[in-house]
Amino acid sequence: MRKTIYTILTLLIFQIGISQEVTESDLIGEWTFIELQDENGEKQTKIPLTRFGRDMGIEKVNRDSYIFNDDGTYKSFNPLNTSYGTWFLDKKTNEINLELRIEPDSPYLPSLKKAKIVTKREDGFYYQKAVKKKILIFGTDSMTIADREKYVLIYERK
């Protein structure tokens, strides 16, 4: 019974999120990725990797930690990568919008331009279309963000 209630609550959160007034200033600072959890609240370190409905094997979970600056820039990092960009909060949808900065000499830039998913800004850099991160639960020192399908990401403020 307890598991059923937890599952129902999790599904509701995925669908509507918890109604909270989150502001940009609430997000300023460093957020460390703690773990990915499934719909039962269980930590997962490996999950099925599916692309376009096809099973592609097993993914070893590696998600970014973030530093959100008050000037609208961010840094994302994990053991394999560091990236920079701009961010803003959509208060209507409770989504953090991340626009990845692409260096003008990036070898990937031609294909990104061809796909029309980057735009050049006055600072000389290109920025990808925003990736949206839905905030499901927000607290002063922690937040839960929707990942794909039935998973959530747990973050703690550093």
Secondary structure as GFF3:
##gff-version 3
##sequence-region A 1 158
A	DSSP	alpha_helix	2	16	.	.	.	ID=ss1
A	DSSP	alpha_helix	24	27	.	.	.	ID=ss2
A	DSSP	beta_strand	29	37	.	.	.	ID=ss3
A	DSSP	beta_strand	43	44	.	.	.	ID=ss4
A	DSSP	beta_strand	46	51	.	.	.	ID=ss5
A	DSSP	beta_strand	54	60	.	.	.	ID=ss6
A	DSSP	beta_strand	65	68	.	.	.	ID=ss7
A	DSSP	beta_strand	73	78	.	.	.	ID=ss8
A	DSSP	beta_strand	81	90	.	.	.	ID=ss9
A	DSSP	beta_strand	95	102	.	.	.	ID=ss10
A	DSSP	alpha_helix	109	114	.	.	.	ID=ss11
A	DSSP	beta_strand	118	120	.	.	.	ID=ss12
A	DSSP	beta_strand	126	128	.	.	.	ID=ss13
A	DSSP	beta_strand	131	138	.	.	.	ID=ss14
A	DSSP	beta_strand	142	146	.	.	.	ID=ss15
A	DSSP	beta_strand	152	157	.	.	.	ID=ss16
###
